[in-house]
Amino acid sequence: MQPGVRGVFRLILGSLLAILFASCAIAPIKAKDYGIGYHQVGMASWYGPGFHGRKTSSGEVFDMHGFTAAHRTMPFGTTLKVKNRENGRWVQVKVNDRGPFVRGRILDLSYGAARALEMIGTGTAMVEIQVVGRKEDDVRFLNHEKGKKGYTVQVGVFIQQENAIKLKEKLERRYQSVYIIVAEASARRYYHVRVGRLRTEEQADQLASRLSAREKLETYVVRED
């Protein structure tokens, strides 16, 4: 390649790279779409007596005999069709709570829903879930102007408050927005330590990966409502 041609080639290549990097820099991070038809496969569990009559994360009172479910990130009010892949039975439930906070599980069903799926005895079941609807009055969209806070990462749950405070103080040296959420269940008080307030689930996923790798913590992305 001649010197003059080489110079033109480098100039063109540099311009293309600059355009590419600029495009990547301004590309928005899209929120995960939980619209009608969204599909997920994974392990489900159930909960009941220890939570019956208590408020869920959405503010509704938990009815263990109803057909509801807890999901870590789906908007409240989302209607799911849940199919037990082991026996073919299915039910429809409404998401009104947050959880489960157990590795490898995607959904926590109310006792009533789990009973209909015939999974009470086993405690867990492999399920398919599909978004089939949502009640607009119950759904809080990813919109800061409407009061939506975004997403956070849960890094620990403690019975002893001092243990939660110790972890919070440790993480505050390296991360912003470290805080504790207090919840009651089964006549006990639990202290949930959470990190960050992110705009999208993807950003929360990135933070969860960093916390897991650097701090050796078990992390869960949670939608804040």
Backbone bond lengths (Angstrom), bond angles and torsions (degrees), N, CA, C in turn:
res aa  C-N    CA-C-N  psi(-1)  N-CA   C-N-CA  omega(-1)  CA-C   N-CA-C  phi
1 M - - - 1.469 - - 1.529 109.00 -
2 Q 1.342 117.72 130.87 1.453 122.13 -178.82 1.522 110.97 -71.99
3 P 1.371 117.92 153.89 1.481 121.45 -176.91 1.517 113.25 -53.99
4 G 1.356 116.77 -43.86 1.453 119.15 -178.19 1.507 112.60 -65.30
5 V 1.331 115.76 -42.12 1.462 120.80 179.48 1.524 110.36 -66.26
6 R 1.356 115.43 -39.50 1.464 119.94 179.72 1.529 110.83 -60.98
7 G 1.333 116.15 -40.20 1.455 119.90 -179.86 1.519 112.40 -65.12
8 V 1.341 116.31 -42.01 1.465 120.54 178.17 1.527 110.42 -63.70
9 F 1.358 115.80 -41.53 1.464 121.03 179.89 1.525 110.74 -60.79
10 R 1.339 116.31 -44.14 1.464 120.07 179.78 1.520 111.54 -64.18
11 L 1.340 115.77 -38.30 1.458 120.16 -179.91 1.528 110.60 -64.11
12 I 1.341 115.92 -44.21 1.471 120.44 179.88 1.520 110.66 -65.30
13 L 1.357 116.00 -43.81 1.456 120.39 -180.00 1.524 111.04 -61.95
14 G 1.346 115.52 -42.69 1.458 119.25 179.54 1.509 112.31 -62.94
15 S 1.321 116.66 -38.43 1.463 121.02 179.59 1.518 111.26 -65.91
16 L 1.360 115.36 -42.05 1.461 119.68 179.18 1.514 111.71 -63.42
17 L 1.345 116.91 -42.68 1.459 120.73 178.84 1.517 111.54 -64.39
18 A 1.323 116.40 -38.76 1.465 120.00 179.40 1.524 111.00 -63.68
19 I 1.355 115.83 -40.79 1.461 119.89 178.70 1.516 110.58 -65.17
20 L 1.367 115.40 -41.60 1.460 120.33 -179.55 1.516 111.51 -62.46
21 F 1.341 117.38 -48.19 1.464 120.99 -179.33 1.517 111.58 -64.78
22 A 1.330 116.48 -37.66 1.459 119.75 179.27 1.519 110.51 -64.84
23 S 1.351 115.73 -39.99 1.460 119.81 179.15 1.512 111.41 -63.93
24 C 1.347 115.92 -41.28 1.466 120.06 179.87 1.519 110.95 -65.74
25 A 1.322 116.35 -34.54 1.460 120.53 -175.55 1.521 111.89 -68.81
26 I 1.351 115.52 -33.55 1.451 118.00 -175.20 1.531 112.78 -100.63
27 A 1.343 116.77 -2.95 1.465 118.91 -179.38 1.521 110.35 -65.07
28 P 1.323 118.64 125.38 1.463 120.54 -179.24 1.516 111.81 -70.71
29 I 1.324 115.89 150.85 1.458 120.91 174.72 1.517 107.63 -87.70
30 K 1.313 116.19 121.12 1.457 120.41 -176.39 1.528 111.14 -83.14
31 A 1.314 115.59 141.48 1.456 120.32 175.42 1.522 109.03 -76.14
32 K 1.324 117.11 149.01 1.454 120.75 178.47 1.519 109.34 -64.56
33 D 1.338 115.31 136.41 1.455 121.12 -177.03 1.522 109.87 -91.45
34 Y 1.336 116.20 113.81 1.454 121.45 175.91 1.523 109.84 -103.97
35 G 1.323 116.08 37.50 1.452 120.95 -178.49 1.522 112.45 -73.65
36 I 1.338 115.17 178.58 1.462 121.66 -179.36 1.527 109.58 -55.04
37 G 1.325 115.66 129.33 1.455 120.49 179.19 1.514 114.15 99.79
38 Y 1.332 117.46 -12.71 1.466 119.23 178.19 1.527 109.12 -56.08
39 H 1.334 116.08 135.24 1.463 121.42 -171.27 1.524 110.22 -128.07
40 Q 1.324 116.36 141.53 1.456 121.59 179.86 1.522 109.01 -149.53
41 V 1.320 116.09 142.72 1.462 122.01 178.21 1.523 108.59 -123.63
42 G 1.331 116.41 134.47 1.457 119.26 179.33 1.520 111.36 177.86
43 M 1.323 114.99 -170.78 1.458 121.19 -177.13 1.528 110.97 -89.20
44 A 1.321 115.80 134.11 1.463 121.75 176.25 1.517 109.67 -114.44
45 S 1.329 115.72 151.02 1.459 122.60 174.65 1.528 106.86 -127.33
46 W 1.330 117.29 -174.81 1.457 119.47 178.52 1.529 110.71 -141.67
47 Y 1.334 115.32 160.05 1.469 120.78 177.39 1.519 109.13 -142.22
48 G 1.351 115.18 157.64 1.451 116.90 -174.41 1.503 116.35 -159.81
49 P 1.359 118.66 -98.31 1.470 122.95 -167.74 1.529 115.70 -50.17
50 G 1.316 118.25 -44.00 1.456 119.47 -176.63 1.516 114.20 -68.13
51 F 1.335 117.05 -13.59 1.462 121.36 -177.28 1.523 112.58 -114.54
52 H 1.329 117.20 -8.49 1.467 121.17 -175.57 1.536 110.81 -59.56
53 G 1.323 115.22 130.49 1.457 120.88 178.57 1.516 114.73 86.21
54 R 1.324 117.14 -5.98 1.466 120.44 178.61 1.530 110.19 -94.04
55 K 1.302 115.62 160.54 1.453 119.47 179.75 1.525 110.63 -75.06
56 T 1.334 115.20 139.03 1.458 121.05 173.82 1.529 108.58 -84.28
57 S 1.315 116.62 177.09 1.465 120.72 179.42 1.520 112.32 -63.30
58 S 1.336 117.25 -24.10 1.467 120.71 179.10 1.520 111.97 -81.57
59 G 1.334 116.20 -11.96 1.455 120.06 -177.07 1.513 112.91 101.40
60 E 1.331 117.27 -14.92 1.456 120.64 176.69 1.528 110.04 -72.40
61 V 1.311 115.77 151.15 1.461 120.78 176.14 1.527 108.24 -79.65
62 F 1.316 116.67 130.40 1.449 121.48 -177.31 1.528 111.07 -74.36
63 D 1.330 115.35 125.62 1.459 122.31 175.29 1.523 106.81 -112.12
64 M 1.311 116.87 107.38 1.461 120.35 -175.82 1.529 112.67 -62.30
65 H 1.341 117.13 -21.70 1.456 120.84 -179.78 1.532 112.49 -90.69
66 G 1.319 116.56 -4.34 1.459 120.38 178.96 1.519 111.87 -81.26
67 F 1.329 115.62 -173.79 1.459 121.57 -179.96 1.526 108.37 -117.72
68 T 1.327 114.44 83.30 1.456 121.61 -178.86 1.523 109.37 -133.70
69 A 1.327 115.17 174.03 1.465 119.06 -178.59 1.521 110.49 -154.26
70 A 1.315 114.46 158.08 1.468 121.94 174.23 1.522 108.40 -110.21
71 H 1.325 115.23 132.78 1.464 122.16 176.27 1.520 106.74 -135.86
72 R 1.315 117.21 145.14 1.465 118.94 -174.05 1.518 113.70 -70.69
73 T 1.337 118.53 -30.71 1.469 118.71 -171.24 1.529 115.69 -132.16
74 M 1.311 119.63 -11.31 1.466 119.60 179.94 1.519 110.96 -71.00
75 P 1.337 117.76 144.46 1.467 120.24 179.25 1.524 111.71 -61.92
76 F 1.324 116.24 145.23 1.454 120.80 174.27 1.529 109.10 -61.05
77 G 1.324 115.49 143.44 1.454 120.10 -178.79 1.511 113.75 94.13
78 T 1.346 117.63 -9.47 1.461 120.75 178.54 1.530 109.53 -67.67
79 T 1.326 116.30 132.06 1.464 121.59 177.36 1.514 109.43 -97.86
80 L 1.329 115.51 127.44 1.459 121.39 -177.69 1.520 111.40 -117.09
81 K 1.322 115.12 141.63 1.455 120.60 165.97 1.518 105.96 -95.43
82 V 1.324 116.58 121.55 1.461 121.53 -176.98 1.523 108.38 -115.20
83 K 1.328 115.31 121.27 1.467 120.79 -179.05 1.521 110.05 -113.59
84 N 1.312 116.23 128.22 1.462 122.08 174.63 1.526 107.22 -78.35
85 R 1.325 117.27 112.33 1.462 120.94 -175.65 1.525 112.36 -71.28
86 E 1.321 116.14 -13.53 1.462 119.39 -177.56 1.527 113.09 -85.65
87 N 1.350 117.14 -22.58 1.471 118.45 179.68 1.527 113.51 -136.44
88 G 1.325 117.60 -1.78 1.458 121.06 176.31 1.517 115.34 82.65
89 R 1.335 118.57 -5.01 1.458 120.97 -179.90 1.529 109.95 -73.12
90 W 1.346 116.57 149.84 1.453 119.71 179.84 1.529 111.56 -144.46
91 V 1.332 114.80 156.98 1.462 122.04 177.53 1.525 108.53 -142.80
92 Q 1.330 115.51 166.46 1.458 120.61 171.17 1.527 108.27 -111.07
93 V 1.315 115.88 136.00 1.462 120.95 -179.43 1.522 109.69 -134.35
94 K 1.318 114.76 160.71 1.475 120.58 175.47 1.523 109.13 -110.06
95 V 1.321 116.54 134.32 1.461 121.40 176.69 1.526 109.05 -77.02
96 N 1.343 116.30 118.71 1.464 119.65 178.87 1.531 112.28 -138.50
97 D 1.347 116.34 12.41 1.466 119.35 -177.24 1.527 109.48 -148.29
98 R 1.330 116.10 170.02 1.462 122.21 179.60 1.525 110.41 -111.13
99 G 1.313 116.49 139.76 1.452 123.39 -178.99 1.518 108.19 143.48
100 P 1.314 119.62 -173.66 1.472 127.00 -6.32 1.522 111.23 -81.75
101 F 1.316 116.19 151.20 1.460 120.80 179.52 1.524 110.00 -103.90
102 V 1.321 112.89 55.88 1.463 121.80 176.28 1.521 106.89 -131.77
103 R 1.315 116.89 130.15 1.454 121.66 -176.91 1.526 110.83 -57.45
104 G 1.339 115.90 133.75 1.454 121.39 175.73 1.518 115.09 90.02
105 R 1.343 118.57 0.49 1.454 121.03 179.81 1.527 110.14 -113.69
106 I 1.322 116.40 141.62 1.461 120.28 -176.69 1.520 113.00 -109.79
107 L 1.341 117.74 -16.36 1.461 120.04 -173.62 1.519 109.87 -150.52
108 D 1.335 115.35 143.35 1.461 122.51 173.95 1.521 107.19 -118.70
109 L 1.320 117.11 115.16 1.453 121.71 -176.16 1.527 111.54 -95.02
110 S 1.323 116.26 150.57 1.459 120.03 171.95 1.529 108.84 -66.18
111 Y 1.322 115.59 159.47 1.465 120.82 179.82 1.531 110.96 -55.45
112 G 1.339 116.35 -42.77 1.457 120.11 -178.32 1.516 112.47 -60.76
113 A 1.318 116.62 -44.14 1.463 120.69 179.61 1.523 111.18 -67.69
114 A 1.335 116.12 -42.00 1.467 120.18 179.59 1.526 110.98 -64.29
115 R 1.322 116.53 -37.23 1.463 120.06 178.79 1.523 110.50 -64.43
116 A 1.337 116.64 -40.62 1.464 120.46 178.57 1.528 111.32 -64.44
117 L 1.325 116.46 -29.51 1.469 121.10 178.90 1.526 112.18 -87.11
118 E 1.338 116.57 -1.11 1.464 123.15 -179.39 1.529 111.98 57.07
119 M 1.346 115.80 49.43 1.463 120.65 179.31 1.530 111.66 -124.41
120 I 1.321 117.42 13.90 1.459 120.10 179.97 1.517 111.21 -63.63
121 G 1.329 116.18 -46.13 1.461 120.30 -176.72 1.508 113.68 -64.82
122 T 1.324 117.13 -40.35 1.466 120.84 -178.68 1.519 111.98 -79.24
123 G 1.332 117.31 -26.58 1.466 120.59 179.85 1.509 113.49 87.03
124 T 1.315 117.09 -33.10 1.462 121.76 178.69 1.527 108.78 -139.27
125 A 1.326 115.87 162.92 1.464 121.11 176.77 1.523 109.15 -158.56
126 M 1.311 116.04 149.03 1.462 120.73 173.94 1.531 107.78 -78.40
127 V 1.330 115.69 125.09 1.463 119.72 -175.07 1.529 111.39 -128.74
128 E 1.320 113.80 160.56 1.459 122.32 167.85 1.520 106.51 -111.19
129 I 1.315 117.03 131.60 1.460 119.35 176.47 1.520 108.88 -120.85
130 Q 1.328 114.74 142.61 1.456 120.40 179.75 1.522 109.52 -139.74
131 V 1.329 115.92 133.49 1.464 120.51 177.11 1.526 108.46 -73.72
132 V 1.337 116.20 121.68 1.468 120.56 -178.95 1.517 112.59 -117.08
133 G 1.322 117.41 -7.05 1.457 119.40 178.78 1.505 111.07 175.39
134 R 1.314 115.43 176.13 1.459 120.51 175.27 1.518 109.36 -160.26
135 K 1.297 114.81 141.93 1.451 121.53 178.73 1.518 107.71 -88.59
136 E 1.318 116.41 110.76 1.462 121.21 -170.96 1.523 112.91 -55.53
137 D 1.327 118.37 -34.56 1.458 120.76 -178.11 1.525 111.73 -66.89
138 D 1.340 116.74 -24.65 1.451 120.42 -177.20 1.518 113.27 -93.73
139 V 1.347 116.35 -17.99 1.459 119.74 -173.27 1.516 110.92 -87.69
140 R 1.316 115.68 130.87 1.461 120.93 176.44 1.525 107.29 -110.76
141 F 1.335 116.01 107.91 1.449 120.35 -172.90 1.520 111.66 -77.54
142 L 1.339 115.54 166.80 1.461 121.94 179.97 1.525 108.60 -74.63
143 N 1.323 116.11 81.64 1.448 121.53 -174.84 1.526 108.17 -150.04
144 H 1.315 116.62 109.75 1.462 120.39 -175.75 1.526 111.86 -62.62
145 E 1.337 117.29 -30.91 1.450 120.33 -178.62 1.525 111.36 -69.09
146 K 1.330 116.62 -21.01 1.460 120.73 178.10 1.511 112.04 -98.19
147 G 1.344 116.29 11.01 1.453 119.61 175.96 1.514 114.63 94.19
148 K 1.351 117.40 3.58 1.454 119.77 -178.73 1.512 109.62 -73.42
149 K 1.311 118.01 127.40 1.457 121.80 -177.23 1.525 112.89 -87.20
150 G 1.327 118.06 -25.61 1.448 119.64 -179.82 1.515 112.79 109.77
151 Y 1.347 116.24 -136.10 1.461 121.82 -174.40 1.521 110.70 -130.74
152 T 1.314 115.17 156.15 1.454 121.41 178.48 1.521 108.57 -140.95
153 V 1.346 116.22 174.56 1.461 120.91 -179.63 1.522 108.68 -123.35
154 Q 1.319 116.48 120.38 1.464 120.90 176.20 1.519 109.53 -86.51
155 V 1.341 115.75 131.35 1.466 120.02 -174.48 1.522 113.41 -120.83
156 G 1.326 117.53 -3.33 1.459 118.75 179.36 1.511 112.12 -179.95
157 V 1.341 115.72 150.25 1.465 122.35 175.60 1.527 107.75 -130.52
158 F 1.327 116.68 129.48 1.458 121.50 -174.21 1.525 111.31 -130.30
159 I 1.313 114.94 148.68 1.462 120.90 171.92 1.522 109.67 -86.69
160 Q 1.338 116.09 -36.41 1.459 121.23 178.34 1.528 110.26 -88.52
161 Q 1.313 116.90 121.98 1.458 121.58 -177.75 1.522 112.11 -60.10
162 E 1.343 116.73 -37.86 1.462 118.98 -177.45 1.523 112.53 -63.00
163 N 1.337 117.25 -31.75 1.463 120.28 177.90 1.523 111.23 -68.95
164 A 1.324 115.62 -37.83 1.462 119.73 176.75 1.527 110.64 -65.88
165 I 1.314 116.53 -40.11 1.465 120.82 179.77 1.530 110.77 -65.63
166 K 1.325 117.07 -39.26 1.469 120.72 178.91 1.525 111.07 -60.97
167 L 1.332 116.72 -45.29 1.458 119.96 179.24 1.520 110.41 -66.20
168 K 1.320 117.01 -40.75 1.468 120.96 178.66 1.520 110.58 -59.25
169 E 1.323 117.42 -47.63 1.460 121.25 -178.68 1.524 111.85 -65.01
170 K 1.314 116.84 -35.95 1.468 120.59 177.81 1.531 111.26 -64.87
171 L 1.331 116.25 -44.81 1.460 120.21 -176.77 1.517 112.64 -74.28
172 E 1.332 116.44 -27.18 1.465 120.13 -179.48 1.522 112.34 -63.12
173 R 1.330 117.50 -20.09 1.471 120.30 178.63 1.525 112.13 -71.08
174 R 1.345 116.53 -21.40 1.459 119.55 -174.88 1.525 113.82 -125.09
175 Y 1.330 117.83 -14.34 1.467 119.96 -175.50 1.525 110.75 -132.80
176 Q 1.322 115.00 154.61 1.458 120.70 178.78 1.531 110.10 -95.45
177 S 1.316 114.87 159.24 1.473 122.27 175.66 1.526 112.52 54.58
178 V 1.325 116.03 57.73 1.464 121.25 173.69 1.525 106.88 -98.69
179 Y 1.328 117.05 126.88 1.458 118.99 -175.11 1.529 110.99 -149.12
180 I 1.331 115.97 170.60 1.466 122.20 -176.91 1.525 109.59 -121.91
181 I 1.332 115.44 132.20 1.463 122.41 174.64 1.528 107.75 -108.44
182 V 1.325 116.86 131.28 1.464 121.35 -179.63 1.526 108.86 -102.37
183 A 1.341 115.98 129.95 1.465 120.85 178.86 1.525 109.38 -136.30
184 E 1.331 115.66 150.82 1.459 120.48 179.52 1.517 110.23 -117.09
185 A 1.330 115.84 137.32 1.458 122.05 178.08 1.514 108.79 -158.70
186 S 1.330 116.12 142.65 1.464 121.77 178.94 1.529 111.66 51.68
187 A 1.340 115.93 42.65 1.467 122.65 177.92 1.519 112.94 63.15
188 R 1.318 117.06 21.42 1.468 121.11 177.60 1.522 110.10 -127.85
189 R 1.312 114.73 155.30 1.457 120.90 176.67 1.522 108.81 -105.49
190 Y 1.334 116.00 131.13 1.457 121.56 -178.83 1.527 110.09 -118.17
191 Y 1.336 115.48 143.32 1.463 121.97 -178.34 1.531 108.72 -113.85
192 H 1.335 115.02 111.06 1.461 121.95 -178.04 1.532 109.07 -95.84
193 V 1.314 116.70 121.99 1.464 120.95 178.09 1.524 108.57 -95.46
194 R 1.328 115.91 126.48 1.464 121.15 -177.54 1.518 110.99 -129.61
195 V 1.339 115.05 152.53 1.469 121.37 -176.46 1.527 109.42 -128.57
196 G 1.331 115.05 130.66 1.458 121.07 171.54 1.509 114.64 83.08
197 R 1.327 114.15 153.01 1.458 122.63 170.24 1.524 105.54 -133.05
198 L 1.334 114.98 100.09 1.453 121.67 -172.35 1.528 111.34 -105.10
199 R 1.314 115.25 153.39 1.459 120.38 -176.98 1.524 112.39 -76.58
200 T 1.340 117.90 -34.72 1.454 120.50 -177.22 1.520 111.05 -126.68
201 E 1.321 115.12 160.33 1.457 120.66 177.93 1.527 110.97 -66.04
202 E 1.337 116.57 -33.42 1.456 120.52 179.80 1.532 111.22 -64.32
203 Q 1.334 116.51 -40.55 1.464 119.99 176.91 1.526 110.54 -64.57
204 A 1.324 116.13 -39.15 1.464 120.13 177.92 1.526 110.82 -65.91
205 D 1.330 117.32 -37.23 1.467 121.21 176.68 1.529 110.61 -60.18
206 Q 1.323 116.38 -41.53 1.472 120.83 179.50 1.522 111.07 -64.58
207 L 1.334 116.68 -43.07 1.459 120.41 178.53 1.526 110.18 -65.23
208 A 1.327 117.17 -40.68 1.463 121.03 178.89 1.524 110.95 -60.84
209 S 1.318 116.80 -39.82 1.467 120.49 178.99 1.521 111.07 -65.25
210 R 1.338 117.05 -40.39 1.474 120.35 178.84 1.528 110.56 -65.45
211 L 1.328 116.54 -44.61 1.461 120.42 -179.74 1.524 111.43 -63.72
212 S 1.316 115.80 -39.07 1.459 120.16 179.95 1.529 110.76 -66.73
213 A 1.337 116.48 -43.14 1.464 120.86 -176.72 1.531 112.36 -74.56
214 R 1.318 117.18 -43.47 1.470 120.97 -173.49 1.523 113.15 -86.02
215 E 1.319 116.39 -37.32 1.463 119.69 -174.65 1.525 112.97 -103.38
216 K 1.346 116.62 -5.95 1.474 121.69 -179.11 1.529 111.07 57.89
217 L 1.332 115.71 45.23 1.461 121.63 -179.43 1.525 110.34 -110.40
218 E 1.333 115.61 150.69 1.462 120.39 174.36 1.519 107.06 -85.12
219 T 1.316 116.84 119.09 1.461 121.15 -171.03 1.525 111.91 -114.97
220 Y 1.345 114.51 148.97 1.463 122.09 176.11 1.523 109.37 -138.46
221 V 1.309 116.78 125.89 1.462 120.46 175.24 1.525 108.14 -77.61
222 V 1.328 116.04 131.81 1.464 121.77 -176.83 1.515 109.44 -130.00
223 R 1.325 116.17 136.90 1.452 120.70 174.44 1.518 109.32 -79.88
224 E 1.327 116.56 131.19 1.468 121.28 177.07 1.524 108.65 -92.70
225 D 1.314 116.31 131.30 1.467 120.75 -178.93 1.520 110.30 -128.90
